[in-house]
């Protein structure tokens, strides 16, 4: 596919992915003016879900990650498995794991150690735009690795997530975690949401890919590419709607992916 055609398809998709709920939600936003200052208070004004409530909430929202699982089971972001929401109906919540497919847990896509630990997140620690159902084994392998391209993986999960030496331009030495292709855009938009919602709220930390709430240029370049190459689809809009129903805020970069280009740096 030519870059011109890809761009045309991208613009066509982004022009049509709006809902009545999102149109009303953003009625106070003027995209001709700086967006970060406008979006932050809008996004921060949300219902805070408890960490315990997140177990069942993830089962409700992450069923829209893809169509590979038969309800009431739901998929996760780090493997090709399907899961049950309870603690006893296997495959279920972690639990102990020895291999991929043993159990699922709650993954902070932006690792909580990057904002100083669970209690320092200013509500990011339970934010449904930040938490994902994830295969426990793969989640453990990822740890707090930055997101980036991996060309010589030491591990590849059943949905194509990779761990290995960072191959992205200007990435620091060490390993990266490359999300599977179907979730690259989802993670990028989650990171843009977090950087906007919690802008300058975190006092910690200077890591390989972020410094506080700010994404470092090398990783931001990766995420912008992922966002463009994997634009939001109808399922991701349903995911956003499901989060809105529970948390009462939305990810603007799902509803208006063109706004990413209007923000010069996250």
One Martini backbone bead per residue (centre of mass of N, CA, C, O) as a GRO file, in nm:
protein
  266
    1UNK     BB    1   0.096   0.036   0.023
    2UNK     BB    2   0.078   0.352  -0.012
    3UNK     BB    3   0.131   0.641   0.158
    4UNK     BB    4  -0.105   0.796   0.030
    5UNK     BB    5  -0.325   0.585   0.080
    6UNK     BB    6  -0.285   0.556   0.385
    7UNK     BB    7  -0.354   0.850   0.448
    8UNK     BB    8  -0.640   0.848   0.329
    9UNK     BB    9  -0.751   0.629   0.513
   10UNK     BB   10  -0.690   0.766   0.780
   11UNK     BB   11  -0.863   1.023   0.731
   12UNK     BB   12  -1.129   0.875   0.686
   13UNK     BB   13  -1.149   0.743   0.963
   14UNK     BB   14  -1.113   1.000   1.148
   15UNK     BB   15  -1.375   1.148   1.027
   16UNK     BB   16  -1.595   0.906   1.136
   17UNK     BB   17  -1.503   0.870   1.451
   18UNK     BB   18  -1.804   0.946   1.586
   19UNK     BB   19  -2.016   1.044   1.858
   20UNK     BB   20  -2.256   1.173   2.046
   21UNK     BB   21  -2.095   1.163   2.309
   22UNK     BB   22  -1.835   1.304   2.204
   23UNK     BB   23  -1.955   1.568   2.102
   24UNK     BB   24  -2.054   1.659   2.386
   25UNK     BB   25  -1.792   1.627   2.555
   26UNK     BB   26  -1.630   1.851   2.348
   27UNK     BB   27  -1.781   2.137   2.351
   28UNK     BB   28  -1.532   2.307   2.504
   29UNK     BB   29  -1.345   2.244   2.261
   30UNK     BB   30  -1.068   2.416   2.091
   31UNK     BB   31  -0.852   2.315   1.836
   32UNK     BB   32  -0.722   2.616   1.781
   33UNK     BB   33  -0.624   2.563   2.062
   34UNK     BB   34  -0.461   2.464   2.315
   35UNK     BB   35  -0.515   2.136   2.433
   36UNK     BB   36  -0.397   2.052   2.706
   37UNK     BB   37  -0.538   2.270   2.888
   38UNK     BB   38  -0.830   2.168   2.811
   39UNK     BB   39  -0.818   1.852   2.866
   40UNK     BB   40  -0.727   1.796   3.152
   41UNK     BB   41  -0.987   1.876   3.323
   42UNK     BB   42  -1.180   1.691   3.170
   43UNK     BB   43  -1.031   1.415   3.234
   44UNK     BB   44  -1.006   1.442   3.550
   45UNK     BB   45  -1.324   1.438   3.544
   46UNK     BB   46  -1.370   1.144   3.721
   47UNK     BB   47  -1.439   0.829   3.803
   48UNK     BB   48  -1.309   0.644   4.065
   49UNK     BB   49  -1.173   0.340   4.055
   50UNK     BB   50  -1.117   0.067   4.211
   51UNK     BB   51  -0.896  -0.191   4.219
   52UNK     BB   52  -1.111  -0.408   4.269
   53UNK     BB   53  -1.313  -0.312   4.041
   54UNK     BB   54  -1.122  -0.366   3.795
   55UNK     BB   55  -1.166  -0.661   3.744
   56UNK     BB   56  -1.462  -0.631   3.628
   57UNK     BB   57  -1.417  -0.391   3.436
   58UNK     BB   58  -1.225  -0.531   3.235
   59UNK     BB   59  -1.436  -0.739   3.138
   60UNK     BB   60  -1.618  -0.510   3.006
   61UNK     BB   61  -1.401  -0.352   2.815
   62UNK     BB   62  -1.198  -0.583   2.689
   63UNK     BB   63  -1.405  -0.719   2.489
   64UNK     BB   64  -1.317  -0.478   2.267
   65UNK     BB   65  -1.034  -0.558   2.154
   66UNK     BB   66  -1.180  -0.816   2.027
   67UNK     BB   67  -1.336  -1.116   1.847
   68UNK     BB   68  -1.196  -1.396   1.978
   69UNK     BB   69  -1.410  -1.404   2.210
   70UNK     BB   70  -1.650  -1.567   2.403
   71UNK     BB   71  -1.899  -1.491   2.573
   72UNK     BB   72  -1.765  -1.384   2.877
   73UNK     BB   73  -1.512  -1.377   2.745
   74UNK     BB   74  -1.175  -1.230   2.718
   75UNK     BB   75  -0.918  -1.045   2.621
   76UNK     BB   76  -0.577  -0.954   2.575
   77UNK     BB   77  -0.267  -0.768   2.511
   78UNK     BB   78  -0.026  -1.023   2.540
   79UNK     BB   79  -0.229  -1.235   2.404
   80UNK     BB   80  -0.440  -1.511   2.258
   81UNK     BB   81  -0.625  -1.527   2.497
   82UNK     BB   82  -0.891  -1.637   2.713
   83UNK     BB   83  -1.113  -1.501   2.977
   84UNK     BB   84  -1.204  -1.490   3.309
   85UNK     BB   85  -1.311  -1.285   3.583
   86UNK     BB   86  -1.265  -1.480   3.793
   87UNK     BB   87  -1.093  -1.693   4.044
   88UNK     BB   88  -1.205  -2.008   3.952
   89UNK     BB   89  -1.268  -1.986   3.639
   90UNK     BB   90  -1.095  -2.132   3.424
   91UNK     BB   91  -0.930  -1.893   3.308
   92UNK     BB   92  -0.791  -1.666   3.549
   93UNK     BB   93  -0.692  -1.507   3.794
   94UNK     BB   94  -0.430  -1.404   3.958
   95UNK     BB   95  -0.192  -1.591   4.075
   96UNK     BB   96  -0.015  -1.841   3.926
   97UNK     BB   97   0.279  -1.866   3.705
   98UNK     BB   98   0.471  -2.046   3.425
   99UNK     BB   99   0.294  -1.961   3.175
  100UNK     BB  100   0.132  -1.910   2.911
  101UNK     BB  101  -0.220  -1.914   3.006
  102UNK     BB  102  -0.270  -1.934   3.325
  103UNK     BB  103  -0.324  -1.611   3.364
  104UNK     BB  104  -0.464  -1.298   3.474
  105UNK     BB  105  -0.398  -0.939   3.483
  106UNK     BB  106  -0.311  -0.612   3.589
  107UNK     BB  107  -0.200  -0.370   3.358
  108UNK     BB  108   0.033  -0.115   3.345
  109UNK     BB  109   0.121   0.030   3.066
  110UNK     BB  110   0.214   0.247   3.260
  111UNK     BB  111   0.421   0.204   3.481
  112UNK     BB  112   0.401   0.268   3.819
  113UNK     BB  113   0.709   0.327   3.864
  114UNK     BB  114   0.700   0.594   3.678
  115UNK     BB  115   0.508   0.744   3.920
  116UNK     BB  116   0.607   0.607   4.219
  117UNK     BB  117   0.364   0.430   4.250
  118UNK     BB  118   0.051   0.364   4.339
  119UNK     BB  119   0.007   0.624   4.543
  120UNK     BB  120   0.131   0.840   4.302
  121UNK     BB  121  -0.092   0.858   4.051
  122UNK     BB  122  -0.351   1.037   4.079
  123UNK     BB  123  -0.545   0.775   3.963
  124UNK     BB  124  -0.386   0.604   3.746
  125UNK     BB  125  -0.383   0.319   3.895
  126UNK     BB  126  -0.723   0.289   3.805
  127UNK     BB  127  -0.729   0.359   3.513
  128UNK     BB  128  -0.897   0.240   3.225
  129UNK     BB  129  -0.679   0.380   3.023
  130UNK     BB  130  -0.426   0.203   3.172
  131UNK     BB  131  -0.567  -0.062   3.207
  132UNK     BB  132  -0.505  -0.422   3.154
  133UNK     BB  133  -0.552  -0.711   3.032
  134UNK     BB  134  -0.311  -0.976   3.119
  135UNK     BB  135  -0.077  -1.187   3.084
  136UNK     BB  136   0.107  -1.280   3.346
  137UNK     BB  137   0.370  -1.379   3.215
  138UNK     BB  138   0.419  -1.140   3.019
  139UNK     BB  139   0.405  -0.919   3.227
  140UNK     BB  140   0.653  -1.016   3.386
  141UNK     BB  141   0.852  -0.978   3.147
  142UNK     BB  142   0.810  -0.677   3.096
  143UNK     BB  143   0.747  -0.494   3.329
  144UNK     BB  144   0.935  -0.173   3.272
  145UNK     BB  145   0.954  -0.158   2.979
  146UNK     BB  146   0.990  -0.001   2.707
  147UNK     BB  147   0.861   0.120   2.413
  148UNK     BB  148   0.945  -0.069   2.109
  149UNK     BB  149   1.150  -0.188   1.883
  150UNK     BB  150   1.195  -0.542   1.776
  151UNK     BB  151   1.430  -0.760   1.592
  152UNK     BB  152   1.558  -0.961   1.840
  153UNK     BB  153   1.390  -1.172   1.996
  154UNK     BB  154   1.357  -1.354   2.311
  155UNK     BB  155   1.036  -1.298   2.299
  156UNK     BB  156   0.715  -1.438   2.181
  157UNK     BB  157   0.397  -1.410   2.172
  158UNK     BB  158   0.074  -1.519   2.070
  159UNK     BB  159   0.034  -1.188   1.963
  160UNK     BB  160   0.342  -1.054   1.905
  161UNK     BB  161   0.489  -0.992   2.146
  162UNK     BB  162   0.806  -0.827   2.234
  163UNK     BB  163   1.140  -0.914   2.348
  164UNK     BB  164   1.426  -0.687   2.331
  165UNK     BB  165   1.631  -0.511   2.173
  166UNK     BB  166   1.648  -0.196   2.096
  167UNK     BB  167   1.553  -0.047   1.754
  168UNK     BB  168   1.501   0.236   1.801
  169UNK     BB  169   1.551   0.545   1.751
  170UNK     BB  170   1.743   0.665   2.022
  171UNK     BB  171   1.755   0.438   2.199
  172UNK     BB  172   1.845   0.293   2.462
  173UNK     BB  173   2.007   0.073   2.612
  174UNK     BB  174   1.835  -0.227   2.581
  175UNK     BB  175   1.521  -0.321   2.644
  176UNK     BB  176   1.210  -0.391   2.482
  177UNK     BB  177   0.855  -0.343   2.420
  178UNK     BB  178   0.646  -0.500   2.174
  179UNK     BB  179   0.356  -0.464   2.065
  180UNK     BB  180   0.118  -0.587   1.912
  181UNK     BB  181  -0.024  -0.477   1.626
  182UNK     BB  182  -0.332  -0.453   1.737
  183UNK     BB  183  -0.208  -0.252   1.997
  184UNK     BB  184  -0.039  -0.003   1.924
  185UNK     BB  185  -0.252   0.227   1.912
  186UNK     BB  186  -0.374   0.186   2.191
  187UNK     BB  187  -0.115   0.256   2.350
  188UNK     BB  188  -0.062   0.533   2.238
  189UNK     BB  189  -0.334   0.663   2.331
  190UNK     BB  190  -0.288   0.606   2.629
  191UNK     BB  191  -0.031   0.779   2.660
  192UNK     BB  192  -0.156   1.047   2.572
  193UNK     BB  193  -0.367   1.055   2.791
  194UNK     BB  194  -0.176   1.044   3.039
  195UNK     BB  195  -0.003   1.296   2.968
  196UNK     BB  196  -0.256   1.482   2.986
  197UNK     BB  197  -0.407   1.416   3.258
  198UNK     BB  198  -0.100   1.403   3.422
  199UNK     BB  199   0.017   1.675   3.385
  200UNK     BB  200   0.246   1.744   3.628
  201UNK     BB  201   0.159   1.534   3.872
  202UNK     BB  202   0.429   1.389   3.873
  203UNK     BB  203   0.742   1.337   4.063
  204UNK     BB  204   0.778   1.080   3.883
  205UNK     BB  205   1.021   0.960   3.652
  206UNK     BB  206   1.345   0.890   3.524
  207UNK     BB  207   1.330   0.719   3.229
  208UNK     BB  208   1.377   0.576   2.927
  209UNK     BB  209   1.070   0.698   2.816
  210UNK     BB  210   1.039   0.891   3.073
  211UNK     BB  211   0.939   1.212   3.248
  212UNK     BB  212   0.709   1.158   3.414
  213UNK     BB  213   0.450   1.274   3.200
  214UNK     BB  214   0.681   1.265   2.989
  215UNK     BB  215   0.767   1.185   2.668
  216UNK     BB  216   1.018   1.079   2.507
  217UNK     BB  217   1.110   1.136   2.190
  218UNK     BB  218   1.169   0.844   2.096
  219UNK     BB  219   0.892   0.722   2.202
  220UNK     BB  220   0.699   0.921   2.069
  221UNK     BB  221   0.771   0.839   1.780
  222UNK     BB  222   0.666   0.553   1.805
  223UNK     BB  223   0.370   0.623   1.890
  224UNK     BB  224   0.296   0.790   1.640
  225UNK     BB  225   0.328   0.556   1.444
  226UNK     BB  226   0.125   0.365   1.572
  227UNK     BB  227  -0.117   0.555   1.549
  228UNK     BB  228  -0.115   0.577   1.236
  229UNK     BB  229  -0.102   0.257   1.162
  230UNK     BB  230  -0.331   0.220   1.417
  231UNK     BB  231  -0.621   0.309   1.400
  232UNK     BB  232  -0.918   0.357   1.502
  233UNK     BB  233  -1.194   0.156   1.560
  234UNK     BB  234  -1.500   0.039   1.636
  235UNK     BB  235  -1.403  -0.113   1.891
  236UNK     BB  236  -1.256   0.126   2.028
  237UNK     BB  237  -1.509   0.293   2.059
  238UNK     BB  238  -1.649   0.088   2.247
  239UNK     BB  239  -1.439   0.101   2.464
  240UNK     BB  240  -1.473   0.403   2.525
  241UNK     BB  241  -1.772   0.380   2.602
  242UNK     BB  242  -1.733   0.177   2.837
  243UNK     BB  243  -1.558   0.363   3.008
  244UNK     BB  244  -1.758   0.597   3.025
  245UNK     BB  245  -1.983   0.441   3.179
  246UNK     BB  246  -1.785   0.410   3.439
  247UNK     BB  247  -1.584   0.691   3.439
  248UNK     BB  248  -1.671   0.959   3.270
  249UNK     BB  249  -1.445   0.927   3.043
  250UNK     BB  250  -1.225   1.001   2.766
  251UNK     BB  251  -1.043   0.934   2.473
  252UNK     BB  252  -0.955   1.175   2.245
  253UNK     BB  253  -0.765   0.986   2.048
  254UNK     BB  254  -1.012   0.823   1.950
  255UNK     BB  255  -1.221   1.043   1.863
  256UNK     BB  256  -0.948   1.244   1.787
  257UNK     BB  257  -0.673   1.161   1.618
  258UNK     BB  258  -0.595   1.449   1.497
  259UNK     BB  259  -0.491   1.579   1.775
  260UNK     BB  260  -0.204   1.475   1.788
  261UNK     BB  261  -0.087   1.680   1.570
  262UNK     BB  262  -0.161   1.940   1.767
  263UNK     BB  263   0.057   1.806   1.957
  264UNK     BB  264   0.397   1.847   1.981
  265UNK     BB  265   0.414   1.749   2.302
  266UNK     BB  266   0.402   1.491   2.571
   0.00000   0.00000   0.00000
